[in-house]
Amino acid sequence: MPFDDRHIEWLANALAEAAEAEIMPRFRRLGAGDIRQKTSAADLVTEADVNAERVITSAIARRYPGALIVGEEASEGDRSLLPQLGKAELAFVIDPVDGTFNFASDVPLFGVMLAVVVNGETVAGIIHDPVGKDFLIGVRGAGSHVLTRGDERLTVRVADPVPVSQMTGAISWQYRSEPERSRLARNHAKCLSQIGYRCAAHEYRVIASGHAHFAIYGKLMPWDHLGGVLIHQEAGGYAARLDGSAYLPWHIDGGLMIAPDKASWAELRRELWAE
């Protein structure tokens, strides 16, 4: 079945059903054996991640036979999946629990993220909040909106441009090396305030909805960013890798910054990297 943006509701329901069955019953009920480290003590996987991804992948595979499905956990075991993103006619990219550290720490800031990629272009993104039971949805050329638990559609828009001194934003400087790491941490003080939720899903939501201005990410795995960037762009925002080049589905390095517009992006790039 070819993808049609009228299928967004079905995809959103698939995420919600997996969250209700596999994620929320485990929230604040994880045992010691249900949590494992991946690359560090801050990079975790739980039984909720594994089982939710399995359920979502199975549902999508039944509806879209032949589509490439790139799940965060599946990609850990199959390194051939990521390189296929630029070639697939239709691909779905899944982050079953974004904010796993929060989830495993009993903090209710986590989400389920999905992106749809057609012939190398991200065409739709969904961020589901299993706690609030709503969705942030963006479709290429159709804008972005929150779909509430009561099925109300609320259009979202990024914040108006302001000087750096009046901006609020997130910088994941922990993924940068020295001396850039310390420079970014120091220059963040030039801004009005900062956010840092340890959860890209909620950071994209806050920024796409106009409640904060920017985010800088050093680690570019597609399940963390494809859907969020599409949603942010459809809400009027601007995104690019740190060298100014376009962010594409197969990119896993080069850093990423999102901002209200291109001029704001350039000002942040200048001020936050200043010596």
TORLO-414966 format. One record per atom (N, C-alpha, C): x, y, z. Coordinates in pm, whole numbers, plus 32768, in hexadecimal, padded with zeros to 4 digits. Layout:
BEGIN
XYZ;...
This chain:
BEGIN
80557F888000;800080008000;8058807D8000;804980D77F9F;809681547FA0;806781AE8012;80C382018045;809F825980B3;804E82D08080;7FEA82F480CD;7F96836880B2;7F8783B28135;7F8C84388132;7F87848181B1;7F02846D81FA;7EA0843381B7;7E23841081FC;7E3683988259;7EAC8358824F;7ECA82E782A5;7F038311832C;7F1683938340;7F5383C483BC;7F0483988437;7E80839E842E;7E2E837884A1;7E4782E584C6;7E52828E8461;7E6B8201847E;7EF381F084C3;7F5982368491;7FDD822D84CD;7FDD8260855D;7F9882D08573;7F90830785FB;7F4E82A38659;7EE48264862A;7E9F8200867D;7EFA81888699;7F4C81628637;7FA980F2864D;800D811386BB;803E818E86BD;809B81B88727;805581B787AE;7FDA81EC87B1;7F9081F4882F;7F7081698866;7F4C810E880E;7F2C8086883A;7FA780408873;801880528833;809480178867;80B9805488EE;80A680D688FB;80C681188979;806C80E789E9;7FED80D689CA;7F8F80A88A30;7FAA80188A59;7FD47FC689FA;7FE87F388A17;80727F198A50;80DA7F618A21;81637F388A41;81B37F9D8A91;818D801E8A8B;81DE80848ACF;81A280AC8B56;812880DB8B56;80EE810F8BD2;80DF80A58C40;80BF80268C20;80B97FC38C8D;81407FAD8CD1;81AE7FD28C8F;82337FC08CC8;8268803F8D0B;822680B08CF6;8257812E8D2E;824E812A8DC6;82BF81468E05;82CE81418E97;82BA80B58ED0;82C780518E78;82BB7FC58EA5;832E7F708E6F;83977FAE8E40;84067F628E07;84587F1F8E76;847C7EA28E5F;84D67E5D8EB9;85667E6F8E8D;85C37E468EE0;86527E578EC2;86767E148E3E;86397DA28E20;86587D5A8DA5;86157D928D2A;85C07DF98D3B;85787E338CCA;85C27EA88C8B;86347ED08CC4;86807F448C94;870F7F178C74;873F7F3D8BFD;87C87F1A8BD7;880F7F948B9F;88937F9B8BB5;88E580038B79;89057FE08AE9;890F804A8A95;894280378A0E;89D080708A08;89DF80EE89E3;8A65812689D5;8A9B81648A56;8A4281898AB3;8A6D81C98B30;89FE81BF8B96;8A1981F28C0E;89B481F18C78;893F824D8C58;895182A78BF8;88E583028BD0;889D82D18B52;88CB82638B19;888F822D8A9E;885781A38ABF;87D4819F8AD5;879481278B0B;872F80EC8AA9;870E80708AC0;869F802F8A7B;86517FE08AE2;85CE7FDF8AD6;857A7F958B33;85217F338AE8;84DE7EDF8B34;84807E838AF6;840F7ECD8AB0;83F07F468ADD;83897F968A9A;83B67FBC8A0E;84357FE789FF;846A800A897A;845F7F92891B;84917F228948;84997EAB88F4;840F7E7C88CA;83B47E73892A;83307E3D890B;82D97E9F88BD;82E27F1F88DB;82957F82888F;82C37F8587FD;83477F8187E8;83787F81875E;834A7F058714;834B7E948757;831D7E188717;828C7E2386EB;82367E5A8740;81A87E678721;81917EC986AE;81D57F3D86B4;81C57FA1864B;81F97F6D85C6;826D7F2D85C9;82A87EF6854E;824B7E8E850F;82137E378560;81BB7DCE852D;813E7E0C84EC;81047E71852D;808B7EB084F6;80A87EF38470;81197F3D8469;813C7F8383EC;815D7F1F837E;81A47EB483A0;81C87E50833B;814D7E0E82FE;80E67DF9834F;806B7DBE831A;80247E1E82BB;80247E9D82DC;7FDB7EFF828A;802B7F2B820F;80AF7F2E821D;81057F5C81B0;816F7EF18191;81457E80815B;81A77E16813D;820F7E4980D9;828C7E2A80F6;82F87E56809E;83387ED880C6;82F97F248120;83347FA2814D;83AC7F8681A7;840D7FDF81A2;847F7FD881FD;8453800E8286;846F7FC582EE;844E7FF28375;84D07FF883C5;84F1807083F1;856D8087843A;854980AD84CA;8554804D8523;853B806585B0;85BF807785F8;85BD80C98661;863980E286AC;8676806086E0;8623800C871B;865A7F928757;86817F2C86EC;86327F218682;86567EC58616;86D97EED85D6;86F17F7185CA;876B7FA1858B;87E77F8185DD;87D57F6F8660;88467F4686B3;887A7EBC8688;88217E67865C;88487DE08636;885C7DCC85A2;882F7E2B854F;883B7E1F84BE;886D7EA28485;88EF7EAC8473;892D7F288445;890F7F4683B3;88CE7EEA836C;88B07F0082DE;88347F5782CA;87E57F6E8334;87667FB78324;877B804B8305;87CF808E8353;87E1811F8342;880D814682B4;886E8103827A;8899812D81F4;882D81228189;87C380D881A5;875880C78142;86F6813D813E;86FF819681A2;869C820281AA;869C825D812F;8711827280F6;871782CC8082;86E7828D8001;86D282098001;86AF81C37F85;8620818D7F85;85E5817D7FF9;8562813C8002;84F381927FC6;849881517F7F;8423819A7F4C;83CB81C77FBF;83BF81738026;836D8195809B;83B0815C8116;83C481B2817A;8403818681F6;83BD81C6826D;83BB817D82DB;838681AD835A;83F581A383C2;840B82108409;84778216846C;8437822584F6;845A81CC8553;841381C285D3;847381D78647;844C822E86A3;848B82358727;8420820B878A;8424819187BD;83B5815F880F;83A581A58894;841581CC88D2;8411821E894C;848282838942;846482FB8917;84C68366891A;84C683A289A6;853C83AF89E0;854283D88A6C;854683608AC9;858B82F58A9C;858E827B8AED;85CB82948B77;862E82EB8B7F;866A83098C02;85FF833E8C62;85A983998C30;853C83CD8C84;84DC835C8CA9;84B6830D8C44;8458829F8C5B;848D82418CC7;850C821E8CBD;854881C28D1D;855D82038DA6;855A828A8DA8;856B82D48E26;84E582FE8E62;847882CE8E29;83F082EA8E59;83C6837B8E41;840383BD8DDF;83E084478DBD;838384458D44;830E84858D4B;82AA84798CE0;82C384D48C69;833F84D78C38;836285228BC0;83A384C28B5D;835084838B0D;837F84288AA5;831584248A38;833A83F389C6;82DA83F18957;82F8838188F6;829A836A889C;82AA830A882F;82B2835C87AE;831B83468760;8331839786E8;8331833F866B;82F983768600;82F883308580;83098394850F;8358836F84AD;836783C08433;834A836983BA;831183A68354;82F7836282D5;835483A0826C;83A0834A8228;83FF837781C2;83D88338813D;83C7838D80D6;83A3835E8050;840F838B7FEF;8451832A7FB1;84BB83467F50;852183AA7F86;854C83948002;85B583E6803E;858984698079;85078485807D;84D3850380B5;847484E48127;848885278196;842B85198206;83AA856181E4;8339851981EA;82BA855481C1;825785608234;8272851E82A5;821685288316;826085048396;8231853F8403;8268851F8486;81FB851D84EE;820584C2854D;81A584B785BB;81F284A9863D;81CC84F786A0;820184E88728;818984D08783;8186845B87C2;81188437881B;8147844588AB;80F7848788FC;81108492898C;80B7842D89D2;80ED83BC8A00;809A83568A40;805F83828AC5;809C83E68B06;806884178B86;7FF484778B6D;800884D88B15;7F9D85378AF3;7F3985008A91;7F5C848F8A51;7F04844A89F2;7EDB84A3897C;7F3B84F18949;7F1F853F88D1;7F9485318870;7F8C85798800;7FEC85698795;801685F18760;809385FB8737;80C3866D86E7;80E18634865E;80A2866B85F7;80A686308571;80CC869B850B;8126867784B1;814886CE8441;8144867F83BF;811286BD8356;810E868082D0;814886E2826D;81A386B28218;81E5870881B6;817F87588165;818987DD816C;813188368122;80AB88508161;8090881781D6;800C88268214;8013885E82A2;8088888682D1;809488C18356;809B885983C4;809E888B843F;80A8883484B5;803A88588519;800F87F38564;7FA5880A85C6;7FAE87A58637;7F7287C986A7;7F5C876D8715;7ED187308703;7EC986AD870F;7E4986688710;7E2F863C879F;7DCB867987DF;7DB3865F886C;7D6A85DB8880;7D6285AF88FE;7D1B8532891A;7C87853E88F8;7C5585BA88EC;7BCB85CF88C2;7BBD85E7882D;7C2685C887E0;7C2885D5874E;7C208666871F;7C4786C48773;7C4E8750874A;7CD587688708;7CD687AD8696;7D5187CE864E;7D7A885D866F;7DF1886D86A8;7E2488F086CF;7EA2890D867F;7E9A896B8622;7F0E898C85CF;7F7E89C58626;7FFA899B8609;806D89CE8653;80C48A2285F7;810E8A7F8634;81648ADA85EB;81DE8AF98641;82548AFE8601;82CD8B1D864C;82C58BAE8681;831D8BCB86E1;83218C51871C;83518CB786B6;83288D3486C8;835B8DA08675;83F08DB58690;843B8DDF862B;84CA8DF9863F;84E18E6786A6;85458E5586FA;85708EB8875D;86088EB48763;86498F18879F;86DB8F1187AF;87048E9A8806;87808E6C87F7;87B28DFC8845;879E8E1388DA;87AD8E8E8906;87A08EAB8995;87138E9289CA;86B28E848970;86288E6B8999;85FA8DDE8976;86578D8A894A;86338D048920;863E8CA08994;85E98C3C898D;85F08BC789E6;86088B4D898F;86648AF689BB;867E8A828968;86CF8A1789AD;86E289AA8964;872989358997;87AA891F8947;881588FF898E;889488DD894E;88C588598989;88D087F48936;890187738966;89998770895A;89DA87C789A8;8A6C87D2899F;8AB2875489D1;8A6A86FC8A15;8AAA86818A44;8AD9862789D2;8AA6863F895A;8AD085EE88E7;8B3C86328893;8B7286A388C2;8BDD86E8887D;8C6086D388C8;8CCD86DD8883;8D5086CB88C2;8D8C875388E6;8DED8752893C;8E3287CE8962;8E8C87FE88EE;8E9C888488DF;8E6B88EF8938;8DDD891F8916;8DA088E688AC;8D1B89128883;8CB588FC88F2;8CC088908938;8C63886F89A4;8C5B88DF8A0B;8CCE890C8A3D;8CD089768AA2;8CA589FC8A67;8CC88A1489E8;8CA18A9289A8;8C098A9C899E;8BC88A308975;8B368A32896A;8AF48A4289F3;8B2789FA8A56;8AEF8A058ADC;8AFC8A938B10;8B6F8AD18AFA;8B848B5B8B28;8B2B8BBE8ADD;8B258BB28A5A;8ADB8C148A0A;8A448C048A16;8A178B928A48;89888B818A60;89558BEC8ABF;89AD8C218B13;89878C898B73;89658D0D8B2E;89858D1A8AAE;895D8D928A63;88C68D958A4C;88868D228A56;87F68D188A3C;87A78D3C8AB8;87268D4F8AA5;86CE8D718B14;86C68CFF8B78;86B48C848B45;86A98C0F8B9C;86BF8B928B49;86BE8B208B8C;86D88AA38B47;86708A3A8B6C;865F89DA8B11;861289638B2E;866B88EB8B14;864E887D8B52;869888018B3B;864A878F8B79;85F9874D8B29;859B86E98B5C;85CF865A8B52;864786478B18;867985C18AFC;861485728AA8;85CE85B88A54;8565857A8A02;854B85D38989;857D85AB8915;856985FB889C;84D5860A887C;848685A38898;83F785A98879;83B6862288B9;83D1863A8939;839486AB897E;83D9872F895C;8459872B893C;849C87A68912;846687D5888B;84548779882D;8418879F87AD;838A87D487C2;83418798881C;82B987C68834;82B788568869;8308887188CC;830C88F78908;8338896088A0;839E893C884F;83D3899D87F0;837589B08779;833E89448743;82E0895186D2;8261899A86FA;82408996877B;81C789D987AC;81E18A6987D5;825D8A9A87C5;827B8B2787DE;82998B4A886E;82B48AE588C3;82CF8B018950;83648B0B896E;83B98AE9890E;844A8AFC8916;84798B138887;84F98B358877;85268B6587F5;85818B0787A7;85D78ABD87EC;863B8A7287A1;866789F587EB;86A8899E879F;86EB892A87D9;876389088784;87CC88D987C6;884688AD8782;8860881E87AD;886C87C7874A;888287398766;8903870C8724;895086BC876E;89CC868A8739;89C285FD8705;896585B1873A;895485248714;88DC851B86B6;88F484F0863C;888C84F385D5;8860846885AA;8815842685FE;87D983A885D3;874E83C7859D;8728838C852C;86AD83B784E8;862F83A6853B;862983408591;85B1832F85E3;859E83A08648;860A83E5866B;8600845486C9;85D484D68688;85EE84E58602;85E1856B85C8;858E85778548;8580850E84F9;853B85208479;84AE8557848B;8460851784E1;83D7854584F5;83D085CF8533;842785E88597;8426866A85DB;844D86DC857F;84B286C6852C;84DC873084CF;846E874E846A;842D86E88435;83BE86FF83D7;834F874E8419;832B87298493;82C3877084DE;82EC880184F4;83688816851C;839A889E8535;839888F284B5;83C488B88446;83C4890283C8;83378924839C;82DA88C683AB;825088E18384;820C894483E2;824789598458;821589C084B4;82578A478498;82A68A4D842E;82E38ACC8403;83748ADB8426;83B38A778462;843B8A83848F;84A38A608426;85218A76844B;85928A5C83F2;85F189FB8436;8625899A83EA;86828937841F;86F2892183BC;876B890C83EF;87DE88EA839C;884888AA83F3;88A0885E83B2;8914882C83FB;897088A1841C;89D1888A8472;8A1F88F984A7;8A79893A843F;8A9288F883CF;8ADD89388363;8A8189828302;89FF89878323;899E89CD82CF;895C89778267;898688FB8257;894B88A381F2;88C6886B8222;8876883D81C2;87F2880681E2;880087848230;87A5876F828E;87A186F282DA;874C868E828D;87868619826F;874385B4821D;87358531826B;86D984DB8243;86B884658294;872D840A82B6;879184028261;87FF83A4827A;887383E382C7;8869846382EB;88D684A38335;88DB847283C6;8951845083F4;896184288480;89D0847984C4;8A0484DD847E;8A6A853184BB;8A5C85BF8485;8AB3861884B4;8AB186A28484;8A65870184DD;8A2286CD8547;89D7872485A0;895C875E855D;8904879785AB;888587CC8579;8859884085D1;882588A98592;87E9891785DE;8764893C85A0;8700894F85F4;867D898185C8;86668A0A8608;86258A6385BD;86128AED85EA;85938B2485A8;85648B9A85D5;84E88BD08599;84F38BEF8505;85678C1D84D7;85798C3A8449;860E8C358429;862F8C4883AA;86BB8C3B837E;87138CA683BE;86E08D2083CC;872F8D8C8409;874D8D6C849B;86EB8D3884E3;87008D12856F;87668CA18578;875E8C41851B;87BE8BD38517;884B8C098509;885F8C6984AD;88E48CA18494;89168CEF850E;88BC8D388551;88E58D8385C7;890E8D268638;88C28CBC864C;88E58C5986B2;896A8C168691;897C8BF48612;89F98BB285EA;8A718C0C8607;8A638C8E85F3;8ACF8CEC860B;8AE88D0186A1;8A7D8D1886EB;8A8B8D3E8778;8AB08CC987D2;8A798C5487B8;8A8F8BE48811;8B168BA187FD;8B538BB88789;8BD88B7E8770;8C478BE8877C;8C228C6087AA;8C868CCC87B6;8CF28CA7881C;8D6D8CCE8800;8DDC8CB2885C;8DD08D0888DB;
